[in-house]
């Protein structure tokens, strides 16, 4: 059984329609990442799609994410547990740290190949998420 820390997650009933809307937003972010040739944009939208996958699957389990310091870490770690894939926690948290350095620090350099690798990784997570939800 998956543990949902009350500090970061609140029990909530979502309709199937709401979960589909969350998934549509995830797919939209992934599409923006796919279509964009700028490495930084591809990376940021890939990261956003990863976080949204976590939100989708957490909602699917009947919980809403609380916006608190550290909630992205909890989303990534919970997504890793739900999909039973430790690489999500490792790569997802590396992405989060790069995003934070870029956002809060002096900026960071993301190469074209690195952004493509992150995109491909997130794309595989989106496909796993869709499969778990029973979507094509």
Buried (B, 14 or more C-beta within 10 A) or exposed (E): EEEBEEEBBEEEEBEEEEBBBBBEBBBBBBEBBBEBEEBBBBBBBBBBBBBBBBBBBBBBBEBBBEEEEEBBBBBBBBBBBBBEBEEBBEBBBEBBEBBEEBEEEEEBEBEEEBBBBBBEBBBEBBEBBBEBBEEE
